[in-house]
Amino acid sequence: MSIIRIAALFIAVTFVSLSQVTPSFSDACDPNKILRQDVTSYQSNLLVFLSYVNSVLQTNDQNDNNNGALSYGDLKLSFAEAKAMNEFLQTHEDFHLSKEESTSVLRSTLSEASVQAYIACLGVGGVAITVPDAAISDKLFKFRVYWNPKGGVAHGNSYKLKVSVTSGKLVNDDGGTTLNDSEDIEINGSVPFTAVRDNLDEQMYISAAVGRETDLVSIPARPQFLLKSKLVFTAPKPDTLLRSDHYGLVAIDRDECVAAEPDTILLPSTVKFVGQFYGADARAVPNPAKSDSSSACGLFHAHSACRTHDCDAGIVGYFSVNELYVEPIHR
């Protein structure tokens, strides 16, 4: 049984200097492409995975929707399975990510320059909050606010950056002293901050504003469960299908299926044959046409075309499939 832990394997983000990437307001840019560019490095993180799925669904992005298999941990999923997994967690765990939360989680996977490029691509303003991936797992984390105004500001003037934190506070680097929420900022400049969350089980908001230009990130509460996977099988022991002069020559196609247990879902794309078969016309293959998250099937086919042993065909085995379920975390 493989255990997929939610907070496992964060990959360090490589930050690109501002001199290497200049945010652009190009009409040709695609903000969703920027937002989702680094999710493959976080395939073992449930919040990032679900945020990606939610982002595709919420933006109705058919290109990403039809891109085929996704990876979560050591599992390869179709987008339909990823969507079913998302719906399963919403139904059974009442676990929902808002659009703002999904976007903020995905932003945490980007470099600082990519976040600015994302904000510029949206064309909504010049303030950009860059939070690290640690923001979705740690109580104490550093973040930075950039300001690249869209225009209409005078150089040489002093401007105030106002930062507001909900369900947390701004502190010094060691988390000991609460700091002011207002700082001077220069045009095309940035200001670093350190924040501490009141409780990882509560949603956190960080907002930043320079005049009327604003930005907001919404960091979700951590899930109260682990998502686990185990193998289930179509039969408790190997099944047998034989075709020969003795057993009969007529071709046989037989589905072998397994139903999902209560409070679980199946991943039909993971159906595999376990066993052996022989003969020129014997095969055991997944049957996606008869499979979904509640039932998964494989197809046995065997045919003997003549009455000699050279034409005998046989299958001995069963099918396995991954089943997902949740286990509560008792903190």
C-alpha positions as CSV (number, residue, x, y, z in Angstrom):
1,M,0.0,0.0,0.0
2,S,1.5,3.3,-1.0
3,I,0.9,6.4,1.3
4,I,0.8,9.7,-0.4
5,R,1.5,12.4,2.1
6,I,0.1,15.9,1.5
7,A,3.1,17.9,2.5
8,A,5.8,15.7,1.0
9,L,8.6,16.7,-1.3
10,F,8.4,20.4,-1.7
11,I,10.8,21.4,-4.5
12,A,12.8,24.6,-3.9
13,V,11.9,27.4,-6.3
14,T,14.7,29.0,-8.2
15,F,14.3,32.7,-8.1
16,V,15.2,34.6,-11.3
17,S,16.5,38.1,-10.9
18,L,14.4,41.0,-12.1
19,S,17.1,41.9,-14.6
20,Q,16.6,38.6,-16.4
21,V,12.8,38.8,-16.8
22,T,10.9,42.0,-17.4
23,P,7.2,41.8,-16.9
24,S,5.3,42.7,-20.0
25,F,1.7,43.8,-20.8
26,S,1.7,42.1,-24.1
27,D,-1.8,41.3,-25.5
28,A,-0.4,37.9,-26.7
29,C,0.5,36.6,-23.2
30,D,-1.5,33.8,-21.6
31,P,-1.8,34.3,-17.8
32,N,-2.9,30.7,-17.2
33,K,0.1,29.4,-19.1
34,I,2.4,31.4,-16.9
35,L,0.5,30.4,-13.7
36,R,0.7,26.6,-14.4
37,Q,4.2,26.4,-15.8
38,D,5.9,24.8,-12.8
39,V,3.3,22.5,-11.4
40,T,5.2,19.3,-12.6
41,S,7.8,20.0,-9.9
42,Y,5.2,19.7,-7.2
43,Q,3.3,16.6,-8.2
44,S,3.6,15.1,-4.7
45,N,1.8,18.1,-3.1
46,L,-2.0,17.7,-2.9
47,L,-2.7,21.4,-2.6
48,V,-0.8,22.2,-5.7
49,F,-2.3,19.3,-7.6
50,L,-5.9,20.2,-6.7
51,S,-5.2,23.9,-7.4
52,Y,-4.0,23.0,-10.9
53,V,-7.2,20.9,-11.5
54,N,-9.4,23.6,-10.1
55,S,-7.6,26.2,-12.2
56,V,-8.3,24.3,-15.4
57,L,-11.9,23.7,-14.4
58,Q,-12.5,27.3,-13.3
59,T,-11.1,28.9,-16.4
60,N,-12.7,26.3,-18.7
61,D,-9.3,25.8,-20.4
62,Q,-10.0,23.0,-22.9
63,N,-6.4,22.9,-24.0
64,D,-5.1,22.0,-20.5
65,N,-8.2,19.8,-20.0
66,N,-7.3,17.6,-22.9
67,N,-3.6,17.4,-22.4
68,G,-3.9,13.8,-21.2
69,A,-2.2,12.2,-18.2
70,L,-1.3,14.1,-15.1
71,S,1.0,12.9,-12.3
72,Y,0.2,12.8,-8.7
73,G,2.9,11.1,-6.6
74,D,3.7,7.9,-8.4
75,L,0.3,7.7,-10.0
76,K,-0.5,8.7,-13.6
77,L,-4.0,10.0,-13.9
78,S,-6.2,11.1,-16.8
79,F,-7.8,14.5,-16.4
80,A,-11.2,12.8,-15.9
81,E,-9.7,10.9,-13.0
82,A,-8.2,14.1,-11.5
83,K,-11.5,15.8,-11.8
84,A,-13.2,12.7,-10.1
85,M,-10.6,12.8,-7.3
86,N,-11.3,16.6,-6.8
87,E,-15.1,15.9,-6.6
88,F,-14.5,13.0,-4.3
89,L,-12.6,15.2,-1.8
90,Q,-15.3,17.9,-2.0
91,T,-18.1,15.4,-1.3
92,H,-16.4,13.2,1.3
93,E,-14.2,15.7,3.1
94,D,-16.0,19.0,2.3
95,F,-12.6,20.2,1.0
96,H,-13.1,23.1,-1.4
97,L,-10.5,25.5,-2.9
98,S,-11.8,28.8,-4.1
99,K,-10.5,30.4,-7.3
100,E,-8.4,32.8,-5.2
101,E,-6.9,30.0,-3.2
102,S,-6.1,27.9,-6.3
103,T,-4.4,30.9,-7.9
104,S,-2.4,31.8,-4.8
105,V,-1.2,28.2,-4.4
106,L,-0.1,28.1,-8.0
107,R,1.6,31.4,-7.6
108,S,3.7,30.0,-4.8
109,T,5.3,27.6,-7.3
110,L,6.5,30.4,-9.5
111,S,9.7,32.4,-9.5
112,E,9.3,36.0,-8.3
113,A,9.8,37.3,-11.9
114,S,7.2,34.9,-13.2
115,V,4.6,36.2,-10.6
116,Q,5.3,39.7,-11.9
117,A,4.9,38.6,-15.4
118,Y,1.6,37.0,-14.5
119,I,0.3,40.2,-12.8
120,A,1.5,42.2,-15.8
121,C,-0.2,39.8,-18.2
122,L,-3.5,40.2,-16.4
123,G,-3.1,44.0,-16.7
124,V,-4.8,44.6,-13.4
125,G,-2.1,46.7,-11.7
126,G,1.5,47.1,-10.8
127,V,1.6,45.5,-7.3
128,A,2.7,41.9,-7.0
129,I,3.0,39.8,-3.9
130,T,5.4,36.9,-4.3
131,V,5.0,34.1,-1.7
132,P,7.2,31.0,-1.5
133,D,6.0,27.4,-1.5
134,A,6.7,27.4,2.2
135,A,3.6,29.6,2.7
136,I,1.3,26.7,2.2
137,S,3.1,24.4,4.7
138,D,4.9,26.5,7.3
139,K,3.8,29.0,10.0
140,L,6.7,31.4,9.4
141,F,7.7,32.4,5.9
142,K,9.2,35.3,4.0
143,F,7.5,37.1,1.1
144,R,8.2,40.2,-1.0
145,V,6.0,42.9,-2.6
146,Y,7.0,44.5,-5.9
147,W,5.6,47.6,-7.4
148,N,5.9,48.3,-11.1
149,P,3.3,51.0,-11.7
150,K,1.3,51.1,-14.9
151,G,1.9,54.8,-15.4
152,G,0.8,58.2,-14.2
153,V,3.3,58.4,-11.2
154,A,6.0,60.9,-10.7
155,H,9.6,59.8,-10.2
156,G,11.3,61.1,-7.1
157,N,8.2,61.1,-5.0
158,S,7.8,59.0,-1.8
159,Y,5.1,56.3,-2.0
160,K,3.6,54.2,0.8
161,L,3.1,50.4,0.5
162,K,0.3,49.2,2.8
163,V,0.3,45.5,3.7
164,S,-2.5,43.8,5.5
165,V,-2.5,40.2,6.9
166,T,-5.6,38.3,8.1
167,S,-5.1,35.2,10.4
168,G,-1.5,36.1,10.9
169,K,0.9,39.1,11.4
170,L,4.0,40.7,10.1
171,V,7.1,40.0,12.2
172,N,10.9,40.2,12.2
173,D,12.9,37.4,10.7
174,D,12.8,35.3,13.8
175,G,9.1,35.7,14.3
176,G,9.5,37.5,17.7
177,T,8.4,41.1,17.1
178,T,5.4,42.4,15.3
179,L,6.3,45.0,12.6
180,N,4.5,47.9,11.0
181,D,2.3,47.2,8.0
182,S,3.3,50.4,6.1
183,E,6.6,50.9,4.4
184,D,8.1,53.3,1.9
185,I,8.5,51.9,-1.6
186,E,10.3,53.2,-4.7
187,I,8.9,53.0,-8.3
188,N,9.9,49.6,-9.7
189,G,11.1,48.6,-6.3
190,S,10.3,45.9,-3.8
191,V,10.0,45.4,0.0
192,P,10.7,42.1,1.9
193,F,8.4,40.9,4.7
194,T,8.2,38.0,7.1
195,A,4.8,36.7,8.2
196,V,3.6,34.2,10.7
197,R,0.3,32.4,10.5
198,D,-1.9,32.2,13.5
199,N,-3.0,28.7,12.7
200,L,-2.2,26.4,9.7
201,D,-5.8,25.1,9.9
202,E,-7.1,28.6,9.0
203,Q,-7.2,30.4,5.7
204,M,-4.7,33.3,5.5
205,Y,-5.0,36.5,3.4
206,I,-2.2,38.9,2.5
207,S,-3.1,42.1,0.7
208,A,-0.8,44.9,-0.6
209,A,-1.6,48.3,-2.0
210,V,0.2,51.3,-3.3
211,G,-2.5,53.9,-3.9
212,R,-5.2,52.3,-5.9
213,E,-3.0,49.5,-7.2
214,T,-3.5,46.3,-5.2
215,D,-2.8,42.6,-5.0
216,L,-4.1,39.8,-2.9
217,V,-3.1,36.2,-2.1
218,S,-5.3,33.7,-0.2
219,I,-3.5,30.8,1.4
220,P,-5.8,27.9,2.1
221,A,-6.0,26.0,5.4
222,R,-4.1,22.7,5.4
223,P,-6.1,19.6,4.7
224,Q,-7.2,17.5,7.7
225,F,-6.6,14.2,6.0
226,L,-4.1,12.1,4.1
227,L,-4.9,10.8,0.7
228,K,-3.9,7.1,0.3
229,S,-3.8,4.5,-2.4
230,K,-4.0,0.8,-2.4
231,L,-4.3,-2.0,-4.9
232,V,-7.6,-3.9,-5.2
233,F,-8.2,-6.9,-7.4
234,T,-11.0,-8.3,-9.7
235,A,-10.9,-11.7,-8.0
236,P,-9.6,-13.1,-4.7
237,K,-7.6,-15.7,-6.6
238,P,-6.4,-16.1,-10.2
239,D,-9.2,-16.8,-12.7
240,T,-8.8,-19.2,-15.6
241,L,-10.1,-19.0,-19.2
242,L,-9.1,-21.8,-21.6
243,R,-9.9,-22.5,-25.2
244,S,-8.9,-25.8,-26.9
245,D,-10.3,-28.9,-28.5
246,H,-11.2,-30.1,-25.0
247,Y,-12.5,-26.8,-23.5
248,G,-14.2,-25.5,-26.7
249,L,-13.1,-23.6,-29.8
250,V,-15.6,-20.7,-29.7
251,A,-14.0,-17.4,-28.9
252,I,-14.9,-16.0,-25.5
253,D,-14.7,-12.4,-24.3
254,R,-15.3,-11.9,-20.6
255,D,-15.2,-8.8,-18.5
256,E,-13.6,-9.1,-15.1
257,C,-14.6,-6.1,-12.9
258,V,-14.1,-4.7,-9.4
259,A,-16.4,-2.3,-7.6
260,A,-15.1,0.6,-5.5
261,E,-15.4,0.0,-1.8
262,P,-17.5,2.5,0.2
263,D,-15.9,6.0,0.5
264,T,-13.3,5.3,-2.2
265,I,-12.8,5.9,-5.9
266,L,-11.0,3.8,-8.5
267,L,-8.5,5.0,-11.1
268,P,-9.4,3.1,-14.2
269,S,-6.3,4.1,-16.1
270,T,-4.2,2.1,-13.6
271,V,-5.9,-1.3,-14.5
272,K,-3.2,-3.9,-15.0
273,F,-3.3,-7.6,-15.7
274,V,-1.5,-9.8,-13.2
275,G,-0.8,-13.4,-14.4
276,Q,0.0,-15.1,-17.7
277,F,-1.6,-16.1,-20.9
278,Y,-0.5,-18.3,-23.8
279,G,-1.6,-18.9,-27.4
280,A,-1.7,-16.7,-30.5
281,D,-5.2,-15.6,-29.7
282,A,-5.3,-14.9,-26.0
283,R,-5.1,-11.5,-24.3
284,A,-6.0,-9.7,-21.1
285,V,-6.4,-5.9,-21.5
286,P,-8.0,-3.0,-19.6
287,N,-11.6,-2.2,-20.7
288,P,-11.9,1.6,-20.4
289,A,-15.3,1.6,-22.1
290,K,-16.8,-0.2,-19.1
291,S,-14.7,1.5,-16.4
292,D,-15.2,4.7,-14.2
293,S,-14.4,5.8,-10.7
294,S,-17.0,3.4,-9.2
295,S,-16.1,0.3,-11.2
296,A,-13.1,-0.8,-13.2
297,C,-12.9,-3.7,-15.7
298,G,-10.5,-5.7,-17.7
299,L,-11.2,-7.9,-20.7
300,F,-10.2,-11.6,-21.0
301,H,-10.2,-12.8,-24.6
302,A,-9.3,-16.4,-25.8
303,H,-10.0,-18.2,-29.0
304,S,-8.8,-21.6,-30.3
305,A,-9.0,-21.7,-34.1
306,C,-8.2,-25.4,-34.7
307,R,-8.2,-28.8,-32.9
308,T,-4.5,-29.2,-32.4
309,H,-2.5,-28.1,-29.4
310,D,-0.8,-25.5,-31.5
311,C,-4.1,-23.5,-31.4
312,D,-4.7,-23.8,-27.6
313,A,-5.2,-20.4,-25.8
314,G,-5.4,-19.8,-22.1
315,I,-5.4,-17.0,-19.5
316,V,-4.7,-17.4,-15.8
317,G,-4.7,-14.3,-13.6
318,Y,-6.7,-11.3,-12.6
319,F,-6.7,-7.5,-12.9
320,S,-5.5,-4.9,-10.3
321,V,-6.4,-1.3,-10.0
322,N,-5.5,1.6,-7.7
323,E,-8.1,2.7,-5.2
324,L,-8.0,6.1,-3.4
325,Y,-9.3,6.7,0.0
326,V,-8.7,9.2,2.8
327,E,-7.6,8.9,6.4
328,P,-8.2,11.6,8.9
329,I,-5.3,13.4,10.6
330,H,-5.6,13.7,14.3
331,R,-3.5,16.6,15.4
